[in-house]
Every structure is written in C-alpha cells, then in structure tokens.
C-alpha cells in the first residue's frame, strides 16, 4: 500500500527503466512532467523540463490557434 498523497506532494518513481519520459503519452492531453536526476552526492539536477501547452500544440497548424509573430 502507498501512503496518501496531497496536492503539492512530491512522488519519486525510482528506476523506471523504459517507462520514463520516452514512454510517456499525451493522447488525453496530459503533459509530460520534468525529469530530475538524483546524483551520487545527494544533489538533484533537472535534466528535462516539463512540457508546456505550447509544446503540446507546436506541430498543429490551425489559423488563430497560436500567436503569430
């Protein structure tokens, strides 16, 4: 059993193997989260930023959907 979590809590998935970012999905609009690396000395480094709505719609070519600059 896992403990109860609340909004704002951190969840660590250790050793995800092939099921990390590369196997993420967004068929239902769920954006991929950032990835953090826990180094041997105990420090943490962000190695991939979280996706944004702009990333999600970046390849969609629909007039008026995104700001044209």
PDB file of N, H, CA, C and O in Angstrom:
ATOM      1  N   UNK A   1       0.844  -1.189   0.000  1.00  0.00           N
ATOM      2  CA  UNK A   1       0.000   0.000   0.000  1.00  0.00           C
ATOM      3  C   UNK A   1       0.886   1.247   0.000  1.00  0.00           C
ATOM      4  O   UNK A   1       1.929   1.284   0.652  1.00  0.00           O
ATOM      5  N   UNK A   2       0.456   2.253  -0.734  1.00  0.00           N
ATOM      6  H   UNK A   2      -0.392   2.223  -1.264  1.00  0.00           H
ATOM      7  CA  UNK A   2       1.166   3.520  -0.769  1.00  0.00           C
ATOM      8  C   UNK A   2       0.506   4.498   0.194  1.00  0.00           C
ATOM      9  O   UNK A   2      -0.696   4.410   0.441  1.00  0.00           O
ATOM     10  N   UNK A   3       1.275   5.420   0.735  1.00  0.00           N
ATOM     11  H   UNK A   3       2.252   5.492   0.535  1.00  0.00           H
ATOM     12  CA  UNK A   3       0.668   6.414   1.632  1.00  0.00           C
ATOM     13  C   UNK A   3      -0.200   7.392   0.846  1.00  0.00           C
ATOM     14  O   UNK A   3      -0.030   7.547  -0.363  1.00  0.00           O
ATOM     15  N   UNK A   4      -1.120   8.045   1.529  1.00  0.00           N
ATOM     16  H   UNK A   4      -1.258   7.919   2.511  1.00  0.00           H
ATOM     17  CA  UNK A   4      -1.982   9.042   0.919  1.00  0.00           C
ATOM     18  C   UNK A   4      -1.120  10.235   0.519  1.00  0.00           C
ATOM     19  O   UNK A   4      -0.233  10.643   1.269  1.00  0.00           O
ATOM     20  N   UNK A   5      -1.382  10.800  -0.671  1.00  0.00           N
ATOM     21  H   UNK A   5      -2.103  10.469  -1.280  1.00  0.00           H
ATOM     22  CA  UNK A   5      -0.661  11.991  -1.101  1.00  0.00           C
ATOM     23  C   UNK A   5      -1.645  13.124  -1.308  1.00  0.00           C
ATOM     24  O   UNK A   5      -2.834  12.902  -1.540  1.00  0.00           O
ATOM     25  N   UNK A   6      -1.133  14.343  -1.219  1.00  0.00           N
ATOM     26  H   UNK A   6      -0.168  14.523  -1.030  1.00  0.00           H
ATOM     27  CA  UNK A   6      -1.953  15.534  -1.403  1.00  0.00           C
ATOM     28  C   UNK A   6      -1.349  16.389  -2.504  1.00  0.00           C
ATOM     29  O   UNK A   6      -0.202  16.181  -2.900  1.00  0.00           O
ATOM     30  N   UNK A   7      -2.112  17.341  -2.992  1.00  0.00           N
ATOM     31  H   UNK A   7      -3.043  17.509  -2.670  1.00  0.00           H
ATOM     32  CA  UNK A   7      -1.617  18.280  -3.985  1.00  0.00           C
ATOM     33  C   UNK A   7      -0.389  18.983  -3.417  1.00  0.00           C
ATOM     34  O   UNK A   7      -0.398  19.447  -2.277  1.00  0.00           O
ATOM     35  N   UNK A   8       0.655  19.055  -4.214  1.00  0.00           N
ATOM     36  H   UNK A   8       0.662  18.678  -5.141  1.00  0.00           H
ATOM     37  CA  UNK A   8       1.898  19.682  -3.787  1.00  0.00           C
ATOM     38  C   UNK A   8       2.934  18.701  -3.270  1.00  0.00           C
ATOM     39  O   UNK A   8       4.103  19.059  -3.130  1.00  0.00           O
ATOM     40  N   UNK A   9       2.524  17.460  -2.982  1.00  0.00           N
ATOM     41  H   UNK A   9       1.574  17.170  -3.096  1.00  0.00           H
ATOM     42  CA  UNK A   9       3.478  16.445  -2.548  1.00  0.00           C
ATOM     43  C   UNK A   9       4.345  16.016  -3.728  1.00  0.00           C
ATOM     44  O   UNK A   9       3.929  16.117  -4.882  1.00  0.00           O
ATOM     45  N   UNK A  10       5.534  15.543  -3.436  1.00  0.00           N
ATOM     46  H   UNK A  10       5.872  15.460  -2.499  1.00  0.00           H
ATOM     47  CA  UNK A  10       6.425  15.003  -4.457  1.00  0.00           C
ATOM     48  C   UNK A  10       6.279  13.489  -4.492  1.00  0.00           C
ATOM     49  O   UNK A  10       6.143  12.838  -3.456  1.00  0.00           O
ATOM     50  N   UNK A  11       6.309  12.939  -5.704  1.00  0.00           N
ATOM     51  H   UNK A  11       6.419  13.468  -6.545  1.00  0.00           H
ATOM     52  CA  UNK A  11       6.272  11.494  -5.887  1.00  0.00           C
ATOM     53  C   UNK A  11       7.546  11.105  -6.623  1.00  0.00           C
ATOM     54  O   UNK A  11       7.845  11.651  -7.685  1.00  0.00           O
ATOM     55  N   UNK A  12       8.288  10.173  -6.069  1.00  0.00           N
ATOM     56  H   UNK A  12       8.045   9.729  -5.206  1.00  0.00           H
ATOM     57  CA  UNK A  12       9.526   9.713  -6.688  1.00  0.00           C
ATOM     58  C   UNK A  12       9.281   8.313  -7.235  1.00  0.00           C
ATOM     59  O   UNK A  12       8.848   7.412  -6.517  1.00  0.00           O
ATOM     60  N   UNK A  13       9.567   8.153  -8.518  1.00  0.00           N
ATOM     61  H   UNK A  13       9.919   8.884  -9.102  1.00  0.00           H
ATOM     62  CA  UNK A  13       9.491   6.835  -9.146  1.00  0.00           C
ATOM     63  C   UNK A  13      10.920   6.439  -9.462  1.00  0.00           C
ATOM     64  O   UNK A  13      11.512   6.922 -10.427  1.00  0.00           O
ATOM     65  N   UNK A  14      11.458   5.572  -8.654  1.00  0.00           N
ATOM     66  H   UNK A  14      10.977   5.180  -7.870  1.00  0.00           H
ATOM     67  CA  UNK A  14      12.860   5.183  -8.755  1.00  0.00           C
ATOM     68  C   UNK A  14      13.001   4.040  -9.750  1.00  0.00           C
ATOM     69  O   UNK A  14      12.210   3.096  -9.739  1.00  0.00           O
ATOM     70  N   UNK A  15      14.015   4.129 -10.612  1.00  0.00           N
ATOM     71  H   UNK A  15      14.657   4.895 -10.620  1.00  0.00           H
ATOM     72  CA  UNK A  15      14.301   3.053 -11.570  1.00  0.00           C
ATOM     73  C   UNK A  15      13.108   2.727 -12.457  1.00  0.00           C
ATOM     74  O   UNK A  15      12.568   1.622 -12.401  1.00  0.00           O
ATOM     75  N   UNK A  16      12.703   3.679 -13.267  1.00  0.00           N
ATOM     76  H   UNK A  16      13.142   4.577 -13.313  1.00  0.00           H
ATOM     77  CA  UNK A  16      11.559   3.452 -14.148  1.00  0.00           C
ATOM     78  C   UNK A  16      11.901   2.633 -15.375  1.00  0.00           C
ATOM     79  O   UNK A  16      11.002   2.148 -16.063  1.00  0.00           O
ATOM     80  N   UNK A  17      13.168   2.471 -15.659  1.00  0.00           N
ATOM     81  H   UNK A  17      13.898   2.865 -15.101  1.00  0.00           H
ATOM     82  CA  UNK A  17      13.563   1.700 -16.833  1.00  0.00           C
ATOM     83  C   UNK A  17      13.037   2.336 -18.106  1.00  0.00           C
ATOM     84  O   UNK A  17      13.191   3.540 -18.307  1.00  0.00           O
ATOM     85  N   UNK A  18      12.428   1.554 -18.952  1.00  0.00           N
ATOM     86  H   UNK A  18      12.303   0.575 -18.789  1.00  0.00           H
ATOM     87  CA  UNK A  18      11.936   2.050 -20.246  1.00  0.00           C
ATOM     88  C   UNK A  18      10.656   2.866 -20.120  1.00  0.00           C
ATOM     89  O   UNK A  18      10.182   3.418 -21.113  1.00  0.00           O
ATOM     90  N   UNK A  19      10.095   2.951 -18.934  1.00  0.00           N
ATOM     91  H   UNK A  19      10.480   2.502 -18.128  1.00  0.00           H
ATOM     92  CA  UNK A  19       8.792   3.595 -18.798  1.00  0.00           C
ATOM     93  C   UNK A  19       8.880   4.985 -18.195  1.00  0.00           C
ATOM     94  O   UNK A  19       8.015   5.382 -17.414  1.00  0.00           O
ATOM     95  N   UNK A  20       9.905   5.716 -18.547  1.00  0.00           N
ATOM     96  H   UNK A  20      10.608   5.393 -19.181  1.00  0.00           H
ATOM     97  CA  UNK A  20      10.046   7.102 -18.111  1.00  0.00           C
ATOM     98  C   UNK A  20       9.466   8.031 -19.164  1.00  0.00           C
ATOM     99  O   UNK A  20       8.420   7.750 -19.751  1.00  0.00           O
ATOM    100  N   UNK A  21      10.148   9.124 -19.393  1.00  0.00           N
ATOM    101  H   UNK A  21      10.997   9.352 -18.917  1.00  0.00           H
ATOM    102  CA  UNK A  21       9.680  10.155 -20.313  1.00  0.00           C
ATOM    103  C   UNK A  21       9.422   9.622 -21.717  1.00  0.00           C
ATOM    104  O   UNK A  21       8.434   9.992 -22.352  1.00  0.00           O
ATOM    105  N   UNK A  22      10.304   8.757 -22.202  1.00  0.00           N
ATOM    106  H   UNK A  22      11.107   8.456 -21.686  1.00  0.00           H
ATOM    107  CA  UNK A  22      10.184   8.277 -23.584  1.00  0.00           C
ATOM    108  C   UNK A  22       8.906   7.481 -23.820  1.00  0.00           C
ATOM    109  O   UNK A  22       8.405   7.430 -24.943  1.00  0.00           O
ATOM    110  N   UNK A  23       8.383   6.868 -22.784  1.00  0.00           N
ATOM    111  H   UNK A  23       8.790   6.909 -21.871  1.00  0.00           H
ATOM    112  CA  UNK A  23       7.146   6.099 -22.927  1.00  0.00           C
ATOM    113  C   UNK A  23       5.934   6.886 -22.439  1.00  0.00           C
ATOM    114  O   UNK A  23       4.837   6.343 -22.310  1.00  0.00           O
ATOM    115  N   UNK A  24       6.147   8.161 -22.171  1.00  0.00           N
ATOM    116  H   UNK A  24       7.038   8.602 -22.275  1.00  0.00           H
ATOM    117  CA  UNK A  24       5.033   8.999 -21.743  1.00  0.00           C
ATOM    118  C   UNK A  24       4.005   9.123 -22.855  1.00  0.00           C
ATOM    119  O   UNK A  24       4.276   8.745 -23.994  1.00  0.00           O
ATOM    120  N   UNK A  25       2.882   9.623 -22.551  1.00  0.00           N
ATOM    121  H   UNK A  25       2.662   9.930 -21.625  1.00  0.00           H
ATOM    122  CA  UNK A  25       1.800   9.738 -23.525  1.00  0.00           C
ATOM    123  C   UNK A  25       1.109  11.075 -23.311  1.00  0.00           C
ATOM    124  O   UNK A  25       1.160  11.644 -22.221  1.00  0.00           O
ATOM    125  N   UNK A  26       0.473  11.563 -24.342  1.00  0.00           N
ATOM    126  H   UNK A  26       0.432  11.100 -25.228  1.00  0.00           H
ATOM    127  CA  UNK A  26      -0.419  12.690 -24.151  1.00  0.00           C
ATOM    128  C   UNK A  26      -1.623  12.587 -25.084  1.00  0.00           C
ATOM    129  O   UNK A  26      -2.133  13.595 -25.572  1.00  0.00           O
ATOM    130  N   UNK A  27      -2.064  11.365 -25.320  1.00  0.00           N
ATOM    131  H   UNK A  27      -1.649  10.546 -24.923  1.00  0.00           H
ATOM    132  CA  UNK A  27      -3.268  11.175 -26.119  1.00  0.00           C
ATOM    133  C   UNK A  27      -4.495  11.765 -25.436  1.00  0.00           C
ATOM    134  O   UNK A  27      -5.492  12.050 -26.098  1.00  0.00           O
ATOM    135  N   UNK A  28      -4.436  11.948 -24.134  1.00  0.00           N
ATOM    136  H   UNK A  28      -3.626  11.716 -23.595  1.00  0.00           H
ATOM    137  CA  UNK A  28      -5.562  12.523 -23.408  1.00  0.00           C
ATOM    138  C   UNK A  28      -5.257  13.943 -22.925  1.00  0.00           C
ATOM    139  O   UNK A  28      -5.956  14.463 -22.055  1.00  0.00           O
ATOM    140  N   UNK A  29      -4.217  14.572 -23.482  1.00  0.00           N
ATOM    141  H   UNK A  29      -3.649  14.150 -24.188  1.00  0.00           H
ATOM    142  CA  UNK A  29      -3.890  15.946 -23.123  1.00  0.00           C
ATOM    143  C   UNK A  29      -3.005  16.085 -21.904  1.00  0.00           C
ATOM    144  O   UNK A  29      -2.730  17.204 -21.473  1.00  0.00           O
ATOM    145  N   UNK A  30      -2.552  14.980 -21.336  1.00  0.00           N
ATOM    146  H   UNK A  30      -2.775  14.070 -21.686  1.00  0.00           H
ATOM    147  CA  UNK A  30      -1.672  15.040 -20.163  1.00  0.00           C
ATOM    148  C   UNK A  30      -0.274  15.407 -20.610  1.00  0.00           C
ATOM    149  O   UNK A  30       0.327  14.710 -21.428  1.00  0.00           O
ATOM    150  N   UNK A  31       0.247  16.502 -20.076  1.00  0.00           N
ATOM    151  H   UNK A  31      -0.240  17.069 -19.412  1.00  0.00           H
ATOM    152  CA  UNK A  31       1.589  16.941 -20.440  1.00  0.00           C
ATOM    153  C   UNK A  31       2.631  16.137 -19.667  1.00  0.00           C
ATOM    154  O   UNK A  31       2.398  15.728 -18.529  1.00  0.00           O
ATOM    155  N   UNK A  32       3.767  15.920 -20.293  1.00  0.00           N
ATOM    156  H   UNK A  32       3.956  16.252 -21.217  1.00  0.00           H
ATOM    157  CA  UNK A  32       4.849  15.174 -19.631  1.00  0.00           C
ATOM    158  C   UNK A  32       5.492  16.043 -18.552  1.00  0.00           C
ATOM    159  O   UNK A  32       5.648  17.252 -18.728  1.00  0.00           O
ATOM    160  N   UNK A  33       5.855  15.428 -17.459  1.00  0.00           N
ATOM    161  H   UNK A  33       5.729  14.447 -17.316  1.00  0.00           H
ATOM    162  CA  UNK A  33       6.455  16.163 -16.344  1.00  0.00           C
ATOM    163  C   UNK A  33       7.958  16.316 -16.556  1.00  0.00           C
ATOM    164  O   UNK A  33       8.548  15.683 -17.432  1.00  0.00           O
ATOM    165  N   UNK A  34       8.555  17.165 -15.742  1.00  0.00           N
ATOM    166  H   UNK A  34       8.076  17.679 -15.030  1.00  0.00           H
ATOM    167  CA  UNK A  34      10.015  17.333 -15.769  1.00  0.00           C
ATOM    168  C   UNK A  34      10.676  16.069 -15.241  1.00  0.00           C
ATOM    169  O   UNK A  34      10.047  15.264 -14.554  1.00  0.00           O
ATOM    170  N   UNK A  35      11.948  15.907 -15.568  1.00  0.00           N
ATOM    171  H   UNK A  35      12.460  16.561 -16.126  1.00  0.00           H
ATOM    172  CA  UNK A  35      12.723  14.793 -15.022  1.00  0.00           C
ATOM    173  C   UNK A  35      13.879  15.356 -14.211  1.00  0.00           C
ATOM    174  O   UNK A  35      14.551  16.299 -14.628  1.00  0.00           O
ATOM    175  N   UNK A  36      14.094  14.769 -13.060  1.00  0.00           N
ATOM    176  H   UNK A  36      13.547  14.003 -12.721  1.00  0.00           H
ATOM    177  CA  UNK A  36      15.169  15.175 -12.173  1.00  0.00           C
ATOM    178  C   UNK A  36      16.119  14.007 -11.982  1.00  0.00           C
ATOM    179  O   UNK A  36      15.700  12.850 -11.931  1.00  0.00           O
ATOM    180  N   UNK A  37      17.403  14.320 -11.879  1.00  0.00           N
ATOM    181  H   UNK A  37      17.744  15.259 -11.921  1.00  0.00           H
ATOM    182  CA  UNK A  37      18.421  13.294 -11.659  1.00  0.00           C
ATOM    183  C   UNK A  37      18.975  13.453 -10.257  1.00  0.00           C
ATOM    184  O   UNK A  37      19.476  14.519  -9.900  1.00  0.00           O
ATOM    185  N   UNK A  38      18.887  12.406  -9.467  1.00  0.00           N
ATOM    186  H   UNK A  38      18.480  11.540  -9.757  1.00  0.00           H
ATOM    187  CA  UNK A  38      19.481  12.388  -8.137  1.00  0.00           C
ATOM    188  C   UNK A  38      20.913  11.889  -8.297  1.00  0.00           C
ATOM    189  O   UNK A  38      21.143  10.743  -8.683  1.00  0.00           O
ATOM    190  N   UNK A  39      21.870  12.761  -7.996  1.00  0.00           N
ATOM    191  H   UNK A  39      21.683  13.692  -7.683  1.00  0.00           H
ATOM    192  CA  UNK A  39      23.278  12.430  -8.177  1.00  0.00           C
ATOM    193  C   UNK A  39      23.817  11.710  -6.943  1.00  0.00           C
ATOM    194  O   UNK A  39      23.221  11.766  -5.867  1.00  0.00           O
ATOM    195  N   UNK A  40      24.947  11.038  -7.114  1.00  0.00           N
ATOM    196  H   UNK A  40      25.431  10.993  -7.987  1.00  0.00           H
ATOM    197  CA  UNK A  40      25.542  10.250  -6.035  1.00  0.00           C
ATOM    198  C   UNK A  40      25.855  11.087  -4.794  1.00  0.00           C
ATOM    199  O   UNK A  40      25.835  10.571  -3.677  1.00  0.00           O
ATOM    200  N   UNK A  41      26.147  12.388  -4.988  1.00  0.00           N
ATOM    201  H   UNK A  41      26.163  12.808  -5.896  1.00  0.00           H
ATOM    202  CA  UNK A  41      26.481  13.236  -3.844  1.00  0.00           C
ATOM    203  C   UNK A  41      25.243  13.794  -3.144  1.00  0.00           C
ATOM    204  O   UNK A  41      25.364  14.589  -2.211  1.00  0.00           O
ATOM    205  N   UNK A  42      24.060  13.384  -3.587  1.00  0.00           N
ATOM    206  H   UNK A  42      23.962  12.739  -4.344  1.00  0.00           H
ATOM    207  CA  UNK A  42      22.813  13.812  -2.954  1.00  0.00           C
ATOM    208  C   UNK A  42      22.175  15.041  -3.563  1.00  0.00           C
ATOM    209  O   UNK A  42      21.067  15.414  -3.180  1.00  0.00           O
ATOM    210  N   UNK A  43      22.863  15.687  -4.518  1.00  0.00           N
ATOM    211  H   UNK A  43      23.763  15.384  -4.829  1.00  0.00           H
ATOM    212  CA  UNK A  43      22.273  16.850  -5.180  1.00  0.00           C
ATOM    213  C   UNK A  43      21.312  16.392  -6.271  1.00  0.00           C
ATOM    214  O   UNK A  43      21.369  15.254  -6.736  1.00  0.00           O
ATOM    215  N   UNK A  44      20.439  17.297  -6.664  1.00  0.00           N
ATOM    216  H   UNK A  44      20.393  18.222  -6.286  1.00  0.00           H
ATOM    217  CA  UNK A  44      19.442  16.998  -7.680  1.00  0.00           C
ATOM    218  C   UNK A  44      19.617  17.976  -8.832  1.00  0.00           C
ATOM    219  O   UNK A  44      19.795  19.175  -8.618  1.00  0.00           O
ATOM    220  N   UNK A  45      19.566  17.456 -10.054  1.00  0.00           N
ATOM    221  H   UNK A  45      19.422  16.482 -10.228  1.00  0.00           H
ATOM    222  CA  UNK A  45      19.700  18.295 -11.245  1.00  0.00           C
ATOM    223  C   UNK A  45      18.520  18.025 -12.166  1.00  0.00           C
ATOM    224  O   UNK A  45      18.181  16.872 -12.432  1.00  0.00           O
ATOM    225  N   UNK A  46      17.891  19.102 -12.655  1.00  0.00           N
ATOM    226  H   UNK A  46      18.166  20.039 -12.439  1.00  0.00           H
ATOM    227  CA  UNK A  46      16.812  18.933 -13.634  1.00  0.00           C
ATOM    228  C   UNK A  46      17.454  18.585 -14.967  1.00  0.00           C
ATOM    229  O   UNK A  46      18.318  19.317 -15.451  1.00  0.00           O
ATOM    230  N   UNK A  47      17.035  17.463 -15.571  1.00  0.00           N
ATOM    231  H   UNK A  47      16.333  16.869 -15.178  1.00  0.00           H
ATOM    232  CA  UNK A  47      17.619  17.036 -16.830  1.00  0.00           C
ATOM    233  C   UNK A  47      16.637  17.157 -17.996  1.00  0.00           C
ATOM    234  O   UNK A  47      17.029  17.009 -19.154  1.00  0.00           O
ATOM    235  N   UNK A  48      15.378  17.424 -17.700  1.00  0.00           N
ATOM    236  H   UNK A  48      15.060  17.544 -16.760  1.00  0.00           H
ATOM    237  CA  UNK A  48      14.388  17.666 -18.753  1.00  0.00           C
ATOM    238  C   UNK A  48      13.286  18.540 -18.162  1.00  0.00           C
ATOM    239  O   UNK A  48      12.756  18.243 -17.092  1.00  0.00           O
ATOM    240  N   UNK A  49      12.947  19.617 -18.864  1.00  0.00           N
ATOM    241  H   UNK A  49      13.378  19.859 -19.733  1.00  0.00           H
ATOM    242  CA  UNK A  49      11.892  20.497 -18.367  1.00  0.00           C
ATOM    243  C   UNK A  49      10.524  19.872 -18.618  1.00  0.00           C
ATOM    244  O   UNK A  49      10.383  18.975 -19.449  1.00  0.00           O
ATOM    245  N   UNK A  50       9.545  20.344 -17.907  1.00  0.00           N
ATOM    246  H   UNK A  50       9.660  21.073 -17.232  1.00  0.00           H
ATOM    247  CA  UNK A  50       8.180  19.875 -18.115  1.00  0.00           C
ATOM    248  C   UNK A  50       7.640  20.425 -19.426  1.00  0.00           C
ATOM    249  O   UNK A  50       8.010  21.522 -19.844  1.00  0.00           O
ATOM    250  N   UNK A  51       6.774  19.672 -20.066  1.00  0.00           N
ATOM    251  H   UNK A  51       6.473  18.781 -19.727  1.00  0.00           H
ATOM    252  CA  UNK A  51       6.129  20.150 -21.275  1.00  0.00           C
ATOM    253  C   UNK A  51       5.160  21.272 -20.947  1.00  0.00           C
ATOM    254  O   UNK A  51       4.627  21.348 -19.840  1.00  0.00           O
ATOM    255  N   UNK A  52       4.946  22.124 -21.906  1.00  0.00           N
ATOM    256  H   UNK A  52       5.380  22.062 -22.805  1.00  0.00           H
ATOM    257  CA  UNK A  52       4.008  23.236 -21.771  1.00  0.00           C
ATOM    258  C   UNK A  52       2.887  23.063 -22.781  1.00  0.00           C
ATOM    259  O   UNK A  52       3.023  22.281 -23.722  1.00  0.00           O
ATOM    260  N   UNK A  53       1.781  23.778 -22.606  1.00  0.00           N
ATOM    261  H   UNK A  53       1.670  24.413 -21.842  1.00  0.00           H
ATOM    262  CA  UNK A  53       0.735  23.725 -23.636  1.00  0.00           C
ATOM    263  C   UNK A  53       1.266  24.135 -25.021  1.00  0.00           C
ATOM    264  O   UNK A  53       0.807  23.613 -26.037  1.00  0.00           O
ATOM    265  N   UNK A  54       2.225  25.061 -25.064  1.00  0.00           N
ATOM    266  H   UNK A  54       2.598  25.485 -24.239  1.00  0.00           H
ATOM    267  CA  UNK A  54       2.812  25.450 -26.343  1.00  0.00           C
ATOM    268  C   UNK A  54       3.531  24.266 -26.997  1.00  0.00           C
ATOM    269  O   UNK A  54       3.470  24.101 -28.215  1.00  0.00           O
ATOM    270  N   UNK A  55       4.209  23.447 -26.197  1.00  0.00           N
ATOM    271  H   UNK A  55       4.260  23.581 -25.208  1.00  0.00           H
ATOM    272  CA  UNK A  55       4.846  22.242 -26.734  1.00  0.00           C
ATOM    273  C   UNK A  55       3.796  21.298 -27.312  1.00  0.00           C
ATOM    274  O   UNK A  55       3.979  20.732 -28.390  1.00  0.00           O
ATOM    275  N   UNK A  56       2.714  21.139 -26.594  1.00  0.00           N
ATOM    276  H   UNK A  56       2.566  21.598 -25.718  1.00  0.00           H
ATOM    277  CA  UNK A  56       1.660  20.196 -26.985  1.00  0.00           C
ATOM    278  C   UNK A  56       1.068  20.554 -28.346  1.00  0.00           C
ATOM    279  O   UNK A  56       0.780  19.677 -29.161  1.00  0.00           O
ATOM    280  N   UNK A  57       0.890  21.850 -28.580  1.00  0.00           N
ATOM    281  H   UNK A  57       1.123  22.563 -27.918  1.00  0.00           H
ATOM    282  CA  UNK A  57       0.254  22.301 -29.819  1.00  0.00           C
ATOM    283  C   UNK A  57       1.245  22.769 -30.877  1.00  0.00           C
ATOM    284  O   UNK A  57       0.831  23.286 -31.914  1.00  0.00           O
ATOM    285  N   UNK A  58       2.545  22.599 -30.638  1.00  0.00           N
ATOM    286  H   UNK A  58       2.881  22.179 -29.795  1.00  0.00           H
ATOM    287  CA  UNK A  58       3.575  23.147 -31.526  1.00  0.00           C
ATOM    288  C   UNK A  58       3.481  22.654 -32.965  1.00  0.00           C
ATOM    289  O   UNK A  58       3.814  23.402 -33.885  1.00  0.00           O
ATOM    290  N   UNK A  59       3.045  21.436 -33.185  1.00  0.00           N
ATOM    291  H   UNK A  59       2.775  20.829 -32.438  1.00  0.00           H
ATOM    292  CA  UNK A  59       3.007  20.904 -34.548  1.00  0.00           C
ATOM    293  C   UNK A  59       1.635  21.020 -35.199  1.00  0.00           C
ATOM    294  O   UNK A  59       1.448  20.566 -36.328  1.00  0.00           O
ATOM    295  N   UNK A  60       0.687  21.613 -34.512  1.00  0.00           N
ATOM    296  H   UNK A  60       0.840  21.982 -33.595  1.00  0.00           H
ATOM    297  CA  UNK A  60      -0.654  21.784 -35.058  1.00  0.00           C
ATOM    298  C   UNK A  60      -0.711  23.101 -35.822  1.00  0.00           C
ATOM    299  O   UNK A  60      -0.423  24.156 -35.258  1.00  0.00           O
ATOM    300  N   UNK A  61      -1.072  23.051 -37.072  1.00  0.00           N
ATOM    301  H   UNK A  61      -1.306  22.193 -37.530  1.00  0.00           H
ATOM    302  CA  UNK A  61      -1.145  24.247 -37.907  1.00  0.00           C
ATOM    303  C   UNK A  61      -2.616  24.601 -38.116  1.00  0.00           C
ATOM    304  O   UNK A  61      -3.265  24.114 -39.042  1.00  0.00           O
ATOM    305  N   UNK A  62      -3.120  25.454 -37.241  1.00  0.00           N
ATOM    306  H   UNK A  62      -2.593  25.850 -36.489  1.00  0.00           H
ATOM    307  CA  UNK A  62      -4.525  25.853 -37.304  1.00  0.00           C
ATOM    308  C   UNK A  62      -4.598  27.370 -37.153  1.00  0.00           C
ATOM    309  O   UNK A  62      -4.128  27.901 -36.147  1.00  0.00           O
ATOM    310  N   UNK A  63      -5.169  28.079 -38.115  1.00  0.00           N
ATOM    311  H   UNK A  63      -5.551  27.647 -38.932  1.00  0.00           H
ATOM    312  CA  UNK A  63      -5.202  29.545 -38.065  1.00  0.00           C
ATOM    313  C   UNK A  63      -5.839  30.063 -36.768  1.00  0.00           C
ATOM    314  O   UNK A  63      -6.918  29.621 -36.372  1.00  0.00           O
ATOM    315  N   UNK A  64      -5.152  31.006 -36.121  1.00  0.00           N
ATOM    316  H   UNK A  64      -4.276  31.365 -36.443  1.00  0.00           H
ATOM    317  CA  UNK A  64      -5.681  31.624 -34.927  1.00  0.00           C
ATOM    318  C   UNK A  64      -5.438  30.877 -33.629  1.00  0.00           C
ATOM    319  O   UNK A  64      -5.775  31.374 -32.555  1.00  0.00           O
ATOM    320  N   UNK A  65      -4.855  29.684 -33.715  1.00  0.00           N
ATOM    321  H   UNK A  65      -4.581  29.280 -34.588  1.00  0.00           H
ATOM    322  CA  UNK A  65      -4.641  28.882 -32.514  1.00  0.00           C
ATOM    323  C   UNK A  65      -3.509  29.431 -31.659  1.00  0.00           C
ATOM    324  O   UNK A  65      -3.605  29.462 -30.432  1.00  0.00           O
ATOM    325  N   UNK A  66      -2.444  29.860 -32.309  1.00  0.00           N
ATOM    326  H   UNK A  66      -2.366  29.834 -33.305  1.00  0.00           H
ATOM    327  CA  UNK A  66      -1.321  30.398 -31.554  1.00  0.00           C
ATOM    328  C   UNK A  66      -0.949  31.771 -32.096  1.00  0.00           C
ATOM    329  O   UNK A  66      -1.262  32.111 -33.237  1.00  0.00           O
ATOM    330  N   UNK A  67      -0.288  32.539 -31.274  1.00  0.00           N
ATOM    331  H   UNK A  67      -0.034  32.263 -30.348  1.00  0.00           H
ATOM    332  CA  UNK A  67       0.093  33.899 -31.657  1.00  0.00           C
ATOM    333  C   UNK A  67       1.094  33.854 -32.806  1.00  0.00           C
ATOM    334  O   UNK A  67       2.091  33.135 -32.739  1.00  0.00           O
ATOM    335  N   UNK A  68       0.832  34.607 -33.835  1.00  0.00           N
ATOM    336  H   UNK A  68       0.023  35.192 -33.889  1.00  0.00           H
ATOM    337  CA  UNK A  68       1.770  34.736 -34.961  1.00  0.00           C
ATOM    338  C   UNK A  68       2.629  35.951 -34.715  1.00  0.00           C
ATOM    339  O   UNK A  68       2.100  37.045 -34.517  1.00  0.00           O
ATOM    340  N   UNK A  69       3.926  35.794 -34.723  1.00  0.00           N
ATOM    341  H   UNK A  69       4.356  34.906 -34.884  1.00  0.00           H
ATOM    342  CA  UNK A  69       4.845  36.933 -34.517  1.00  0.00           C
ATOM    343  C   UNK A  69       5.833  37.006 -35.631  1.00  0.00           C
ATOM    344  O   UNK A  69       6.688  37.892 -35.641  1.00  0.00           O
TER     345      UNK A  69
END
